[in-house]
């Protein structure tokens, strides 16, 4: 059963009504409508009022996570048989974008948590495993899901080491040596979102074997309180301040076999066959783009709570600027929804290139829409008592985030456009 989008605009509105993050361009399922409603209600009533303090103090949004646990959002991509919503990729990214409208840091960190359940959930279901591997994985993920569903435990995804390893293009520098009953882990993760906040760090490492390659990958859940785990460094960035993305050090950390999030070597296969997982940061920025537009319209219409009822919409310069913002927003939404629906195992080359283009477009357009919003709203937009300046700072962070920065997207997309798999230039070609 399907229903029309929940937030379709009324026939004769007297005030601006922010639309659904999906617009009126697609028919949503009952599950999608329900999850978007939950995210919208929490966002408006809980997350947005807390966002200023989270940003000011650069603290993790623990209250928001408690609310998301109660509302069931922490289990959005946990399969239904384990007590979750069983949401697919498109459903998750739309929900994440809705959260991003109200608090970017909450949406971005939720991505790290939910991604752990997607890797172990429907993505793992698409991978080639032996019967023994499949049986072991079912046992392990049931334990992890129970922690999330019953206890509200938070998982993070500290993959980054500053290179190409997170995207499956090189071995991880963090090493795991096999011992009786588990592994001994040594290494470092940088810009580790949820550092000191997550209950379990879902780390990627390389099996410590001779001649190890990226195929010798291992995905482990490390208890934050395990001996040898240390959080280091300060956290006082430009934007996304509530992500607390500090450094994680692992010194002779013992991790039991049961804490495997995937069987040995499976992450390398998943990274190759499910590229959409490397674009799960972008829904946050789709939400920020929509929020910046909503703010601008409400400001020019004098409909912002607590602001003087002085309309500014009659000026042609303002109208032209809002029109330009709307064009960019609709371009962004179109490519966002297109690629949400296209996500699947083993996508074609054309879909992979479209994904790179979408990720780049969303990240860059979000910042450009925020730039136009600041310019159009003027001096008021720079006040920290209003959310636009935070959106502007948060929006600049997206294009800088590994493994797919804006520059890496363009570099890879250019090569993919001009070369087919296995093609090389002759030595005499300049």
C-alpha positions in Angstrom: 0.0 0.0 0.0 1.2 3.5 -0.8 0.1 7.0 0.0 0.7 10.4 -1.3 3.5 12.5 0.2 2.6 13.7 3.7 3.6 17.3 3.3 2.0 18.2 0.1 1.3 22.0 0.0 -2.2 23.1 0.9 -4.3 24.7 -1.8 -4.3 28.2 -0.3 -1.7 28.5 2.4 -1.5 31.7 4.4 2.0 30.9 5.6 4.9 29.1 4.0 4.7 25.4 4.7 8.1 23.6 4.3 7.7 20.7 2.0 8.6 17.1 2.4 12.3 16.4 1.8 11.2 14.2 -1.1 9.1 17.0 -2.5 5.9 16.1 -4.4 7.8 14.0 -7.0 7.5 10.5 -5.7 5.0 8.3 -4.1 6.1 7.2 -0.6 5.3 4.0 1.1 3.5 3.9 4.4 6.8 3.0 6.1 8.6 6.0 4.5 5.8 8.4 5.4 5.9 7.2 9.0 9.7 7.5 9.4 9.7 10.9 7.8 6.9 12.0 10.2 8.9 10.7 13.2 12.1 12.5 12.0 10.2 15.7 11.3 8.5 15.7 14.7 11.7 15.1 16.6 13.6 17.5 14.4 11.2 20.4 14.9 10.4 19.9 18.6 13.6 18.4 20.0 16.7 18.7 17.7 16.3 22.2 16.4 15.9 23.8 19.8 19.1 22.0 21.0 21.2 22.6 17.9 22.6 26.0 18.9 23.9 24.7 22.3 25.4 21.6 20.7 27.2 23.7 18.1 28.3 26.4 20.6 29.8 23.9 23.0 31.0 21.3 20.5 29.3 18.5 22.4 27.8 15.2 21.3 23.9 15.3 21.1 23.3 12.6 23.7 19.7 13.8 24.3 18.9 13.5 20.6 20.1 10.0 20.6 18.0 9.1 23.6 15.0 10.5 21.8 15.9 8.5 18.6 16.2 5.3 20.6 12.8 5.8 22.1 11.3 6.7 18.7 13.0 3.7 17.0 15.3 5.6 14.7 18.5 3.9 15.9 17.1 0.7 14.5 15.9 2.1 11.2 18.0 -0.3 9.1 18.0 -3.2 11.5 16.2 -6.1 9.7 12.6 -6.6 10.8 13.3 -10.1 12.1 15.7 -8.6 14.7 13.2 -5.9 15.8 14.1 -3.1 13.5 12.3 -1.2 10.7 14.1 -3.0 8.0 14.4 0.2 5.9 16.1 0.1 2.6 18.7 2.5 1.3 16.3 5.1 -0.2 14.1 5.1 2.9 17.1 5.7 5.2 18.6 8.5 3.2 15.3 10.4 3.0 14.9 10.1 6.7 18.5 11.2 7.3 18.0 14.2 5.1 14.9 15.2 7.1 16.9 15.0 10.3 19.7 17.1 8.7 17.1 20.0 8.2 17.1 20.4 12.0 20.5 19.5 13.2 23.3 18.6 10.8 25.6 17.1 13.5 22.8 14.7 14.6 22.2 13.6 11.1 25.8 13.1 10.3 26.6 11.1 13.4 23.5 9.0 13.0 24.8 8.1 9.5 27.9 6.5 11.2 25.7 4.5 13.5 23.2 3.4 10.9 25.9 2.6 8.3 27.1 -0.1 10.7 23.7 -1.8 10.5 23.5 -1.4 6.8 26.9 -3.1 6.2 25.9 -6.0 8.5 22.3 -6.0 7.2 21.0 -5.8 3.6 24.5 -5.2 2.2 25.9 -8.4 3.8 22.8 -10.2 2.5 24.0 -9.4 -1.0 27.5 -10.7 -0.6 29.0 -14.0 -1.6 29.6 -16.0 1.6 30.2 -19.6 2.4 27.5 -21.4 4.4 29.8 -21.3 7.4 30.5 -17.6 7.0 26.7 -16.9 6.6 25.9 -18.9 9.8 28.6 -17.1 11.8 27.5 -13.7 10.5 23.9 -14.4 11.5 25.0 -15.2 15.0 27.2 -12.2 15.4 24.8 -9.6 13.9 21.9 -10.8 16.1 24.0 -9.9 19.1 24.9 -6.5 17.8 21.3 -5.7 16.8 20.0 -6.8 20.2 22.3 -4.2 21.8 20.8 -1.5 19.6 17.2 -2.5 19.8 17.0 -3.4 23.5 19.6 -1.1 25.0 20.0 1.8 22.6 23.7 1.2 22.1 25.4 3.5 19.7 27.8 2.2 17.0 30.3 4.5 15.1 32.2 4.0 12.0 35.8 5.4 12.4 37.2 4.3 9.1 39.4 7.2 8.1 43.2 7.0 8.3 43.7 9.9 5.8 44.0 7.8 2.7 42.1 5.6 0.3 41.6 2.6 2.6 38.1 3.5 3.6 36.9 3.3 0.0 38.5 -0.1 -0.4 41.4 1.2 -2.5 44.2 0.3 -0.2 44.9 -1.8 2.9 44.1 -0.2 6.3 47.0 0.8 8.4 45.3 -0.4 11.6 46.3 -4.1 12.0 44.5 -7.0 13.6 46.6 -10.0 14.6 44.7 -13.3 15.1 45.0 -14.9 18.6 43.0 -17.5 20.4 39.4 -16.3 20.8 39.9 -13.1 18.9 42.3 -10.4 17.6 44.9 -8.0 19.0 44.3 -4.6 17.3 46.9 -1.8 16.9 46.5 1.4 15.0 44.9 4.9 14.7 41.8 6.4 13.2 41.5 10.2 12.5 38.4 12.4 12.4 36.6 9.6 14.2 33.1 10.9 14.6 31.4 9.9 17.9 34.8 9.5 19.6 34.2 9.1 23.3 30.4 9.0 22.7 29.7 5.8 20.8 29.4 2.6 22.8 31.2 0.6 20.1 33.7 1.7 17.5 33.1 -0.2 14.2 36.7 -0.1 13.0 38.1 -1.4 9.7 41.5 -3.0 9.9 43.8 -5.3 8.0 44.6 -8.8 9.1 48.3 -8.9 10.1 49.4 -11.5 7.6 52.4 -11.5 5.2 51.6 -9.6 1.9 48.3 -8.4 3.2 46.1 -6.5 0.7 42.7 -4.7 1.0 41.1 -8.1 0.5 42.4 -9.0 4.0 40.0 -6.6 5.6 38.3 -7.0 8.9 35.4 -5.1 10.4 35.3 -5.2 14.2 33.2 -3.7 17.0 35.5 -2.4 19.7 34.1 -1.6 23.1 35.0 2.0 24.0 36.0 0.9 27.5 38.3 -1.8 26.3 41.8 -1.6 27.7 44.1 0.1 25.2 41.5 2.4 23.6 42.3 6.0 23.9 40.6 9.2 22.6 43.1 12.0 21.8 43.2 15.5 20.4 41.0 18.6 20.7 37.8 19.3 18.8 37.1 22.9 17.9 36.2 23.0 14.2 34.5 25.4 11.9 31.3 23.3 11.5 29.7 20.0 12.4 30.9 20.7 15.9 28.6 18.1 17.6 30.2 15.2 15.8 33.2 15.2 18.2 35.4 13.7 15.5 38.6 13.3 17.5 41.4 10.7 17.1 41.2 7.1 18.3 44.3 5.1 19.3 44.3 1.3 19.7 47.2 -0.2 21.6 47.2 -4.0 22.0 43.4 -4.0 22.2 41.9 -7.5 22.5 38.7 -7.9 20.5 36.7 -11.2 20.7 35.7 -13.2 17.6 32.1 -12.5 18.4 32.6 -8.8 17.8 33.2 -9.3 14.1 30.7 -7.1 12.2 31.4 -9.0 9.0 33.4 -12.2 8.3 37.1 -11.8 7.4 37.6 -10.3 3.9 33.9 -9.4 3.4 34.3 -5.6 3.7 36.6 -5.5 0.6 33.8 -7.3 -1.4 31.2 -4.9 0.1 33.2 -1.8 -0.8 33.5 -3.0 -4.4 29.9 -4.0 -4.9 28.0 -1.4 -2.9 29.5 2.0 -3.8 26.4 3.9 -2.7 27.5 3.3 0.9 30.3 5.9 0.4 27.7 8.6 -0.3 25.7 8.2 2.9 27.1 11.5 4.2 25.3 13.5 1.5 21.7 13.2 2.8 22.7 15.4 5.7 23.6 18.1 3.3 20.5 17.7 1.3 18.6 18.5 4.5 20.8 21.5 5.2 20.2 22.8 1.7 16.4 22.5 2.2 16.7 24.2 5.6 18.6 27.1 4.3 16.0 27.7 1.6 13.1 27.4 4.2 14.8 29.9 6.5 15.2 32.4 3.7 11.6 32.2 2.5 10.3 32.5 6.1 12.7 35.4 6.8 11.6 37.3 3.7 7.9 36.6 4.4 8.5 37.8 8.1 7.3 34.4 9.4 10.3 33.6 11.6 9.3 33.1 15.3 10.6 35.9 17.5 11.5 38.2 14.6 9.9 41.5 13.8 7.0 41.2 11.3 8.8 43.1 8.6 8.4 41.7 5.1 11.3 41.9 2.6 9.8 39.8 -0.2 8.8 42.7 -2.4 12.3 43.6 -3.5 13.2 42.3 -7.0 16.8 41.5 -5.9 15.4 39.2 -3.1 13.0 37.5 -5.5 15.8 36.8 -8.0 18.1 35.4 -5.3 15.3 33.1 -4.0 14.6 31.9 -7.5 18.3 31.1 -8.0 18.2 29.2 -4.7 15.1 27.3 -5.8 16.7 26.2 -9.0 19.8 24.9 -7.2 17.6 23.2 -4.6 15.5 21.4 -7.2 18.6 20.3 -9.1 20.0 18.9 -5.8 16.8 17.2 -4.8 16.4 15.6 -8.3 19.8 14.0 -8.3 19.5 13.1 -4.6 16.3 11.1 -5.2 17.5 9.6 -8.5 20.5 8.1 -6.8 18.6 7.0 -3.7 16.4 4.9 -5.9 19.3 3.6 -8.0 21.2 2.2 -5.0 21.8 -1.6 -5.4 24.4 -4.2 -5.4 26.7 -4.3 -8.5 25.4 -1.1 -10.1 26.4 -0.4 -13.7 29.2 2.0 -14.6 26.7 4.6 -15.6 25.0 4.4 -12.2 28.4 4.6 -10.4 29.3 7.7 -12.3 25.9 9.2 -11.6 26.5 8.5 -7.9 29.8 10.5 -8.0 28.0 13.3 -9.8 25.2 13.3 -7.2 27.5 13.2 -4.2 29.5 16.2 -5.6 26.4 18.1 -6.6 24.7 17.7 -3.2 27.8 18.7 -1.2 28.7 21.7 -3.3 25.1 23.0 -3.9 24.4 22.8 -0.2 27.1 25.3 0.5 26.2 27.5 -2.4 22.5 27.6 -1.3 23.7 28.6 2.2 25.9 31.2 0.6 23.0 32.7 -1.3 20.8 32.5 1.8 23.4 34.5 3.9 23.7 37.1 1.1 20.0 37.4 0.6 19.0 37.6 4.3 21.8 40.1 5.1 23.2 41.0 8.5 20.5 39.2 10.4 21.7 35.9 9.0 25.1 36.2 10.8 23.5 36.3 14.3 24.3 33.1 16.3 20.8 33.3 17.8 19.5 32.3 14.3 20.4 28.9 12.6 21.5 30.1 9.2 25.1 30.9 10.1 25.5 27.4 11.6 24.0 25.9 8.4 26.5 27.9 6.4 29.5 26.6 8.5 28.1 23.0 8.5 27.6 23.0 4.8 31.2 23.8 4.1 32.4 20.6 5.7 30.7 18.2 3.4 33.1 18.6 0.4 36.1 18.0 2.7 35.1 14.6 4.1 36.8 11.5 3.1 36.6 9.0 1.5 34.8 11.1 -1.2 35.8 14.7 -1.1 34.7 17.0 -3.8 38.1 16.9 -5.5 38.3 13.1 -5.3 34.8 12.8 -6.9 35.8 15.0 -9.8 39.1 13.2 -10.3 37.5 9.8 -10.3 34.5 10.9 -12.4 36.8 12.4 -15.1 38.8 9.2 -15.4 35.6 7.0 -15.5 34.2 9.1 -18.3 37.2 8.6 -20.5 38.4 5.1 -19.6 36.8 1.8 -19.6 37.8 -0.9 -17.1 41.4 -2.1 -17.8 42.2 0.6 -20.3 45.6 2.1 -20.3 47.3 4.8 -22.5 50.2 3.8 -24.7 53.6 5.0 -23.4 53.9 7.5 -26.2 50.5 9.2 -25.6 50.9 12.5 -23.8 
